[in-house]
């Protein structure tokens, strides 16, 4: 996927996709895992489990609860990818429709060793 196409997809109104878009505009690296398609419910279960651990460790997140809810309700195959902020402080996981044509949800996680 070309950078411009991913930037178009991340032009949402939630905090996580806005931050991921800013990371891309700023030169952040990204990857789309085209060969790793999972059910949206499986992604939601992973997010819910990981969120509990992130909360215990006091990690800062964006949009995890919202994404888990959206993915639970979607019930379709989803592909995903990752954007890293140029300074490495944040990682953004995004979830796309199976064909990569639309953004389903996006989350952000601040790396614990990169807090201000």
C-alpha positions in Angstrom: 0.0 0.0 0.0 1.3 3.4 -0.9 1.8 5.9 1.9 -0.7 8.4 0.3 -3.4 5.7 0.2 -2.8 4.8 3.9 -2.9 8.5 4.7 -6.2 8.8 3.0 -7.6 5.9 5.0 -6.4 7.3 8.3 -8.1 10.6 7.8 -10.7 9.8 10.4 -12.1 11.9 13.3 -10.9 9.8 16.2 -7.7 10.6 18.2 -5.9 7.4 17.3 -6.3 7.7 13.5 -5.4 11.4 13.7 -2.2 10.6 15.6 -1.4 7.8 13.2 -1.9 10.1 10.3 0.4 12.7 11.9 3.0 10.0 12.4 2.8 9.1 8.7 3.0 12.7 7.5 6.0 13.2 9.8 7.8 10.3 8.1 6.9 7.4 10.3 7.5 3.9 9.1 4.5 1.6 8.3 3.6 -1.9 7.3 0.4 -3.6 6.1 0.2 -7.3 6.8 -1.6 -8.4 3.6 -1.0 -12.1 4.3 -2.3 -12.1 7.9 -6.1 -11.8 7.8 -8.0 -12.6 11.0 -11.6 -12.3 12.1 -12.5 -9.0 13.6 -13.7 -10.9 16.7 -10.3 -12.5 17.2 -8.7 -9.0 17.0 -11.2 -7.7 19.5 -10.4 -10.5 22.0 -6.7 -9.8 21.7 -7.2 -6.1 22.2 -9.4 -6.7 25.3 -6.8 -9.0 26.8 -3.9 -6.7 26.1 -5.8 -3.6 27.4 -6.0 -5.2 30.8 -2.2 -5.7 30.9 -1.5 -2.2 29.5 -3.7 -0.7 32.2 -1.9 -2.7 35.0 1.4 -1.3 33.6 0.0 2.2 33.4 0.6 2.4 29.6 -0.9 5.3 27.7 -3.3 4.3 24.9 -5.6 5.8 22.4 -8.8 4.2 21.1 -8.3 0.7 22.4 -11.8 0.3 23.9 -13.5 1.9 20.9 -11.6 -0.4 18.5 -12.4 -3.5 20.5 -16.1 -2.6 20.4 -16.1 -1.8 16.6 -14.2 -5.0 15.8 -16.6 -7.1 18.0 -19.6 -5.6 16.1 -18.1 -5.9 12.7 -17.9 -9.8 12.4 -15.8 -9.9 9.2 -12.3 -10.7 8.1 -9.9 -7.9 8.9 -6.3 -7.2 7.9 -4.0 -5.0 10.0 -0.9 -2.9 10.0 1.3 -0.8 12.0 2.6 2.8 11.9 5.5 3.9 14.1 6.0 7.5 15.1 9.2 8.9 13.7 10.7 9.3 17.2 9.5 5.8 18.2 7.4 7.1 21.0 4.1 5.7 19.7 2.9 2.7 17.8 -0.4 2.7 15.9 -2.2 -0.5 15.0 -4.8 0.0 12.3 -7.4 -2.4 11.1 -8.7 -2.4 7.5 -11.4 -4.2 5.6 -10.2 -7.4 4.0 -9.5 -5.7 0.7 -7.7 -2.8 2.3 -10.2 -0.3 1.0 -11.4 1.2 4.2 -10.3 1.8 7.8 -12.3 -0.1 10.4 -10.5 1.1 13.6 -7.1 2.4 14.9 -5.4 2.3 18.2 -2.3 4.0 19.6 0.1 2.7 22.3 2.9 4.8 23.8 6.0 2.9 24.3 6.8 2.7 28.0 10.4 3.7 27.5 9.5 6.8 25.5 7.4 8.7 28.0 8.1 12.4 28.2 
